[in-house]
Amino acid sequence: MIYDTRRRVWTTKGEDQEAAKKEFIEHLKVLEQELGNKSYFGGDEFGFVDVVFIPFYSWFHAYETLANFKIEESFPKIIEWAKRCMQRESVAKALPDQNKVYEFIFELKKRLGI
């Protein structure tokens, strides 16, 4: 569900984007609640949910910029988790820079006329 919702955050405008943003925020609320005070979604060990969700972190700057909201202010536990994940060499080497993702999306939106 979060994949489709986050895509609509950057591919829509106006009321559609606002609706997608609200839905995306609701998904993040569920994830933040599930994470709780654990280091990783599975507890002390980096696991499957972490592997699946951490790539979204590279897109956070783009979502925030294009949809005008702040993830860090509302979801500090997710941001702390993401920073902890980024300390893992395998994660840090695999994920693209947030600014490059934003630049890519910005150019894509221009080309698609979004």
trRosetta pair geometry for C-beta under 8 A, 3 or more apart (Angstrom, degrees):
i j d omega theta_ij theta_ji phi_ij phi_ji
1 4 6.3 -62 -159 38 36 104
1 5 6.1 29 152 -15 70 115
1 27 6.5 -170 107 -103 105 126
2 5 5.5 -61 -143 44 34 113
2 6 5.9 31 162 -20 71 108
2 24 7.2 89 -146 -131 76 70
2 27 4.5 146 -98 176 96 154
2 31 7.9 38 -83 -45 150 131
2 56 7.2 -30 139 -95 127 152
3 6 6.3 -58 -145 36 22 104
3 7 6.6 25 154 -21 59 108
4 7 5.7 -57 -153 32 31 114
4 8 6.7 28 153 -17 65 105
5 8 5.8 -58 -154 35 33 109
5 9 6.9 45 146 -32 64 97
5 20 5.8 164 -166 -159 68 80
5 23 4.8 -132 -139 113 126 113
5 24 4.8 170 141 -78 114 74
5 27 6.0 156 67 -17 156 144
6 9 5.3 -37 -156 14 41 121
6 10 7.5 13 158 1 64 98
6 20 8.0 141 -99 170 14 108
6 24 5.6 102 -85 -117 64 121
6 56 6.6 -119 -102 -137 171 111
6 59 6.7 79 170 114 131 147
6 63 6.6 -60 -152 -93 92 130
7 10 6.8 -75 -164 45 33 89
7 11 5.7 2 157 2 73 125
8 11 5.8 -70 -122 52 33 96
8 12 5.1 9 -174 -5 75 123
8 16 6.9 -110 -178 157 107 95
8 17 7.3 -171 149 -110 78 50
8 19 8.0 -49 138 89 134 86
8 20 3.6 -151 112 -116 108 141
8 23 7.8 22 71 59 131 130
9 12 7.4 -51 -114 37 6 95
9 17 6.6 79 -149 -153 40 78
9 20 4.8 -158 -73 128 55 118
9 21 5.6 100 -123 -80 95 65
9 24 5.3 14 -66 -38 129 154
9 63 5.2 12 130 -134 145 94
9 66 7.0 110 141 91 84 114
9 67 5.1 -53 -174 -51 95 146
10 62 6.2 4 -94 143 139 110
10 63 6.6 -92 -55 -97 102 61
10 66 5.1 52 -116 98 81 160
10 67 7.3 -92 -76 -40 59 103
10 105 5.5 -53 -177 -169 147 132
10 109 7.0 -109 167 -72 91 120
10 114 7.9 68 148 128 65 148
11 109 7.7 -156 -110 -104 50 90
11 112 7.9 -37 -137 107 88 153
11 114 5.8 -85 -152 -137 52 153
12 16 3.8 -109 178 112 136 113
12 17 4.4 -174 99 -67 92 72
12 20 5.7 131 43 -4 134 142
12 114 7.7 -67 -72 -162 15 113
13 16 6.6 45 59 54 39 102
13 17 5.3 -10 -134 -22 13 125
13 114 7.0 176 -39 178 105 74
14 17 6.0 114 50 20 30 99
14 18 7.0 -57 142 -4 38 101
15 18 5.5 -53 -146 37 35 114
15 19 6.3 36 155 -20 66 104
16 19 5.8 -54 -150 36 30 111
16 20 6.4 29 152 -17 64 107
17 20 5.6 -55 -146 39 33 111
17 21 6.1 38 153 -23 67 105
17 67 5.9 -160 170 -117 109 94
18 21 5.6 -51 -145 34 30 114
18 22 6.4 31 155 -18 63 104
19 22 5.8 -53 -149 35 30 110
19 23 6.4 28 153 -16 64 108
20 23 5.7 -57 -148 39 32 111
20 24 6.1 35 153 -22 67 106
20 67 7.7 -113 90 -115 99 140
21 24 5.6 -53 -145 36 30 113
21 25 6.3 32 154 -20 64 105
21 67 4.6 166 -93 178 122 135
21 69 6.1 134 -169 -5 126 142
22 25 5.7 -53 -149 35 30 113
22 26 6.6 34 150 -21 63 103
23 26 5.6 -51 -152 32 34 114
23 27 6.7 37 149 -19 64 101
24 27 5.6 -51 -154 33 35 113
24 28 6.5 34 149 -18 66 104
24 63 7.1 -150 152 -160 159 136
24 67 8.0 65 46 104 147 173
25 28 5.5 -52 -148 37 35 113
25 29 6.5 44 149 -26 65 100
25 69 7.3 -73 -76 147 120 161
25 74 7.0 -22 -146 125 105 159
26 29 5.5 -46 -150 27 34 116
26 30 6.9 35 152 -18 62 100
27 30 5.8 -53 -157 33 34 111
27 31 6.5 30 149 -15 66 107
28 31 5.5 -55 -146 41 36 111
28 32 6.0 37 155 -21 69 105
28 71 6.9 -129 -142 -140 160 97
28 74 7.3 75 112 108 135 115
28 75 5.2 -77 162 -75 120 152
28 78 6.4 -58 -163 -36 98 164
29 32 5.8 -53 -143 36 28 109
29 33 6.3 29 156 -18 63 107
29 75 7.7 -122 -81 -90 46 108
30 33 5.8 -57 -150 37 28 111
30 34 6.3 27 153 -18 64 108
31 34 5.6 -55 -146 38 32 111
31 35 6.2 34 154 -22 66 105
31 41 8.0 -54 -160 -102 84 118
31 53 7.0 145 -144 -137 140 151
31 75 8.0 29 81 -149 100 136
31 78 6.3 59 111 -95 112 121
32 35 5.7 -52 -147 35 31 113
32 75 4.9 -130 -77 -138 136 95
32 77 5.1 118 -152 61 89 116
32 78 5.3 -74 -89 -39 89 103
33 36 6.8 21 175 -64 37 72
34 41 6.4 18 127 -141 108 94
35 38 5.9 -132 -176 52 56 94
35 41 5.9 -64 -99 -95 74 68
35 77 5.3 160 98 138 128 121
35 78 6.5 156 11 -82 161 65
35 81 5.8 -78 -153 -59 146 150
36 77 7.4 -137 124 -169 6 157
37 77 7.7 -93 -90 -129 41 128
38 41 6.9 104 94 -114 135 14
38 42 7.7 -172 159 72 145 25
38 43 5.4 -93 -150 -119 126 32
38 44 7.4 -111 -164 -55 89 45
39 43 7.2 24 42 143 87 36
39 44 5.5 54 35 -124 127 45
39 81 7.6 136 172 -118 39 80
39 84 6.4 -143 -171 160 83 161
40 43 6.5 -6 65 63 85 30
40 44 6.9 47 27 158 100 7
40 45 6.2 -92 55 87 141 31
40 46 5.1 -157 -105 -94 158 45
40 47 6.1 129 136 13 131 84
40 49 7.8 143 162 72 88 97
40 50 5.0 -35 -160 -64 109 138
40 81 7.0 122 -108 -148 45 104
40 84 7.6 -134 -71 107 77 131
40 85 7.7 105 -108 -77 96 93
41 47 6.5 -111 69 59 89 103
41 49 3.8 -76 86 86 155 131
41 50 5.5 -170 17 -52 104 78
41 53 7.3 102 -35 20 143 139
41 81 7.9 64 -46 -157 74 145
42 45 5.5 -46 94 72 118 85
42 46 7.7 84 40 177 114 7
42 47 3.6 40 -5 16 146 146
42 48 7.3 88 -53 30 130 73
42 49 6.5 155 -42 29 86 107
42 50 7.1 -83 3 -16 97 107
46 50 5.0 -106 -159 81 71 158
46 51 7.5 95 160 -51 91 81
46 85 7.0 125 -123 -116 118 82
46 88 6.5 57 -87 -72 166 155
47 50 5.5 103 55 15 50 106
47 51 7.1 -93 127 -7 32 97
48 51 5.6 -56 -148 34 31 112
48 52 6.3 23 158 -15 66 108
49 52 5.8 -58 -146 40 31 109
49 53 5.9 13 163 -7 68 116
50 53 6.3 -67 -136 45 23 98
50 54 5.8 32 169 -36 65 110
50 81 7.8 -134 -120 172 98 111
50 85 6.1 -176 -173 -104 110 125
51 54 6.5 -43 -133 18 19 112
52 55 7.8 -66 173 18 29 101
53 56 5.7 -45 -175 19 60 118
53 57 7.9 72 138 -30 72 89
54 57 5.5 -29 -168 4 55 119
54 82 6.7 147 -132 -126 77 75
54 85 4.8 -144 -115 153 129 156
54 91 5.8 -67 156 -140 154 122
54 95 6.9 -100 140 -72 99 134
55 58 6.0 -38 -172 17 53 113
55 59 7.7 40 141 -7 67 104
55 95 6.4 -170 -116 -111 59 98
56 59 5.6 -64 -164 40 50 111
56 60 7.1 76 141 -53 73 82
57 60 5.6 -21 -157 -16 43 117
57 82 4.3 150 -114 -144 139 128
57 85 7.3 171 -14 72 159 132
57 86 7.4 -131 124 -59 155 109
57 95 6.9 -10 75 -153 103 154
57 98 7.7 -77 140 -83 68 108
58 95 4.8 -163 -64 -175 122 105
58 96 5.2 83 -160 62 143 77
58 97 7.4 97 -145 97 98 9
58 98 5.6 -157 -158 -88 51 64
58 101 5.0 132 150 -43 93 153
59 62 5.2 -59 -165 44 64 115
59 63 5.8 66 139 -26 87 101
59 98 7.6 -156 -62 -132 10 79
59 101 5.5 -119 -94 153 56 147
59 105 7.8 92 -139 -47 90 144
60 63 5.7 -56 -147 36 32 111
60 64 6.2 31 158 -18 67 108
60 71 5.1 -85 -158 28 112 154
60 82 7.7 -2 -22 -132 149 173
60 98 6.5 -41 56 -130 80 127
61 64 5.8 -57 -148 38 28 112
61 65 6.1 22 158 -15 65 112
61 98 3.9 98 5 164 132 118
61 99 6.6 -43 106 -72 161 48
61 101 7.0 122 57 70 103 108
61 102 5.2 -71 109 -53 106 125
62 65 5.9 -60 -141 41 27 107
62 66 5.8 10 168 -5 67 116
62 98 7.3 -153 -21 -173 80 78
62 101 5.4 -100 -30 119 129 97
62 102 4.2 -171 -83 -97 84 71
62 105 4.8 80 -152 31 140 152
62 106 7.8 -138 -131 -39 101 80
63 66 6.4 -66 -136 46 21 98
63 67 5.6 -23 179 23 62 119
63 69 7.6 -42 137 60 88 94
63 71 7.0 59 86 -44 121 123
64 67 7.0 -74 -125 55 12 82
64 68 7.5 58 175 -107 49 10
64 69 5.9 -111 -130 76 63 53
64 70 5.8 53 -139 -102 119 42
64 71 5.9 -99 -72 -6 111 92
65 68 7.7 12 -177 -69 19 47
65 102 6.0 48 36 -138 148 128
66 102 7.9 -172 -34 -140 102 88
66 105 6.9 -81 -49 126 146 132
66 106 7.9 -157 -80 -83 111 75
66 109 7.7 172 -126 -55 133 159
69 74 7.7 -12 166 -2 107 135
70 73 4.2 51 107 10 122 113
70 74 6.7 137 94 -4 74 91
71 74 6.4 -79 -154 50 31 95
71 75 5.4 -39 177 43 73 114
71 78 7.0 -78 165 85 107 128
71 79 6.8 141 119 -65 96 105
72 75 7.0 -81 -115 63 16 69
72 76 6.5 52 -176 -95 61 62
72 79 4.7 54 -118 -71 78 156
73 76 7.7 -9 -154 -57 12 86
75 78 4.1 -2 150 26 115 119
75 79 6.3 127 105 -20 78 88
76 79 5.5 -57 -148 39 38 112
76 80 6.1 40 154 -20 70 104
77 80 5.7 -50 -145 37 32 112
77 81 6.2 37 152 -21 64 106
78 81 5.5 -52 -148 37 32 115
78 82 6.3 34 152 -22 65 104
79 82 5.6 -50 -145 34 32 113
79 83 6.4 32 155 -18 64 104
80 83 5.8 -55 -149 37 30 110
80 84 6.4 33 151 -20 64 106
81 84 5.6 -57 -151 36 31 113
81 85 6.4 31 151 -19 66 105
82 85 5.5 -52 -148 36 33 112
82 86 6.3 35 152 -22 65 106
83 86 5.5 -51 -145 35 33 114
83 87 7.0 44 150 -29 60 96
84 87 5.9 -47 -162 18 35 115
85 88 5.9 -45 -172 16 47 113
85 91 5.0 -148 157 -168 83 174
86 91 5.7 -118 -106 111 34 120
86 92 5.4 85 -173 -83 65 85
86 95 7.3 -74 -111 43 88 142
87 91 7.9 30 50 58 34 122
87 92 7.2 28 -120 -47 7 122
88 91 4.3 70 74 12 102 108
88 92 6.6 176 81 -11 49 88
89 92 5.7 -58 -139 41 30 110
89 93 6.0 23 165 -15 66 111
90 93 6.3 -60 -145 39 22 106
90 94 6.3 13 159 -16 59 119
91 94 5.9 -69 -145 39 27 107
91 95 6.1 9 170 -12 69 114
92 95 6.9 -60 -134 35 20 98
96 100 5.3 -106 167 80 110 121
96 101 5.4 127 100 -57 120 95
97 100 4.3 82 69 7 96 108
97 101 7.0 -164 92 -9 50 83
98 101 5.6 -53 -149 34 34 113
98 102 6.5 36 153 -19 66 103
99 102 5.6 -50 -149 35 34 113
99 103 6.4 36 152 -19 65 104
100 103 5.6 -50 -145 36 34 113
100 104 6.3 39 153 -21 64 104
101 104 5.7 -54 -151 35 31 114
101 105 6.4 27 154 -16 65 107
102 105 5.8 -58 -147 39 30 108
102 106 6.1 34 155 -23 66 108
103 106 5.6 -53 -144 35 29 114
103 107 6.4 26 157 -15 63 107
104 107 6.1 -61 -151 39 27 107
104 108 6.2 26 153 -19 64 111
105 108 5.5 -56 -144 39 32 114
105 109 6.2 36 156 -22 66 104
106 109 5.9 -53 -150 33 27 111
106 110 6.7 28 151 -18 61 105
107 110 5.6 -53 -151 34 34 113
107 111 6.4 31 153 -17 66 107
108 111 5.7 -56 -147 38 32 110
108 112 6.1 16 159 -6 67 113
108 114 7.9 4 119 28 74 125
109 112 6.0 -65 -140 48 27 101
109 114 4.2 -90 -151 65 80 105
110 113 7.6 28 180 -72 28 33
110 114 8.0 -70 -43 43 20 73
